[in-house]
Amino acid sequence: MIFKEYKIPSSNNDYIVSVYFIECNTSMEDKFYVPDGNLELMLVNEPVSILSGENKILTNEKHIFWGQKRFTGTIEANNHFKVFGIKFQPWLFAFIKEQKNIDLVDSVLPLNEIMSKPLIKKINQFFKHWNFSDPRLVSIDNLSFALKKEFNSCIVIKPRFKNIITELRNKKGICSIADLQYMYMQSERTLEYDFKKYIGITAKEYQNIVRFRKSCMNLKTTKTIIHTALDYGYYDQAHFTNYFTKYCQRSPSKFLNQGNLLLSTV
């Protein structure tokens, strides 16, 4: 499997966190996907199907939008396939929710239910000219402008809320919500209201997703379950396994044996 990702510098990422490319050179094999708290889209060159557990959510789609999800997804394909993807800031949820009135929590949808044909065409053109070895930020800026135009909204995301999201990511989800409230002078009620309004889930749920995702990355690198559990603030290996099974639908040991995991660095 080939994987490439370019993280957008913070000064240019009001809407977009990263762009990535995946090439799977095996067919008829489950491609496992883990949530990270971001919304994202995938442009696939071959039709794929998406499952959550035993439930098939999408069948034979090439343009896919992942909503704010608290579950892992499985990607099935009959042929080798390539993916271009964009990870969005989680607060894009608020703009889409306002304009489309679609519940994006725990949803995976055809991209054309979220974005117009002209915007999808621009995204295709963006990837046609994108070069991971020579990234042009002006291309990112142009795409961000197109997104802003598409989801024209009077919603303004509070700078303080953006800082809270950044803090949660930087600390890998290993921080208390009470500490965040104190650090950013937010009441519990205001913080919870902002999370539900801007990204559709509670602060604790988002924190757990970020911590889980980061622990997945660490586990893949170290191959050590107990050290990962303790490093990421879980009480013990059993506590980590319970959380892991909840989000991943499989144990940490089975996860380590999953050789075709699609896992970005975000």
Secondary structure, DSSP 8 states (H G I E B T S, - for coil): -EEEEEE--GGG-SSEEEEEEEEE---SS-EEE---S-EEEEEEEEEEEEEETTEEEEEEEEEEEE-S-SS-EEEE-SS-EEEEEEEE-TTHHHHHHHHH----TT-EEEGGGTS-HHHHHHHHHHHHH--TTS--HHHHHHHHHHHHHHT--S----HHHHHHHHHHHHTTT-S-HHHHHHHTT--HHHHHHHHHHHTSS-HHHHHHHHHHHHHHHHHHHH--HHHHHHHTT-SSHHHHHHHHHHHHSS-HHHHHT-TT-B----
